[in-house]
Amino acid sequence: MLADVRRRIESACSAAGRDPSTVTLVAVTKGHGPEEVRSALLDRGHRDLGENRVQEWQGKAEALGPDVAWHLVGHLQTNKVRFCTPFALIHSVDSERLADALEAEGTRRGHVFPVLLQVNVAGEAQKYGVPPTDVAELARHVASLAHVRLEGLMTIAPYADDPERARPVFRTLRGLADQHASGRTSMGMSGDLEVAIEEGATWVRVGRAAFEPAGVPPEEPAWT
Ligand SMILES: *Cc1c(COP(=O)(O)O)cnc(C)c1O
């Protein structure tokens, strides 16, 4: 539940000596229909929502109206950039080709896309993102584009039962962000948001824990 997640964020911030207003909770709504999103999040005053796929997002965005700050947290294909001007932040830019497609669309529409660069810190074969060694070059490229604004870096830590396993990944991302992206990072999910906050996360992306009572495994989405 949202209240549980907010409590977790607050206690992690207090343990880390951080001001909770420096951490933005992005509630990831994939698999949850608009009515569920409205009652679990919007009706409780939460506006930063995340979605993985442009297609799933489109129906939801229409149903939920303009009072939402949408974050695209999943992989973006270049042929979908034309739908992306409404996003408050795109967390998943991982190639010059995608950055260039956003630049072209932004030029056409007179729009500047706020973006994060997705970094595959752990080098997992099945994950998107640039390797840490390519961050500097991609950041430089994005900085040269007038319609794409670099806001930070994003990573998805490898799945692990022990959240401490994510710490070195988060620490590496933060170091890269300090060098190349104003120190801002999108990292930490339901299982490891405390560790991410200790390591300096600016955005945490939380799905399961925002919808389910603490400790209970996710149910089937109500709309299937
Ligand atoms: C689903 C998802 C999340 C949220 O994951 P949970 O473990 O449900 O909190 C965060 N980031 C991305 C990119 C996701 O796809």
The ligand as an ORCA input file, in Angstrom:
! r2SCAN-3c Opt
* xyz 0 1
  C       8.073     -3.118    -12.557
  C       9.181     -2.192    -12.482
  C       9.509     -1.549    -11.290
  C       8.797     -1.840     -9.979
  O       9.157     -3.104     -9.538
  P       8.568     -3.713     -8.165
  O       9.518     -4.800     -7.822
  O       7.192     -4.175     -8.476
  O       8.571     -2.617     -7.168
  C      10.553     -0.636    -11.311
  N      11.247     -0.371    -12.435
  C      10.958     -0.958    -13.603
  C      11.754     -0.625    -14.810
  C       9.929     -1.901    -13.661
  O       9.665     -2.515    -14.808
*
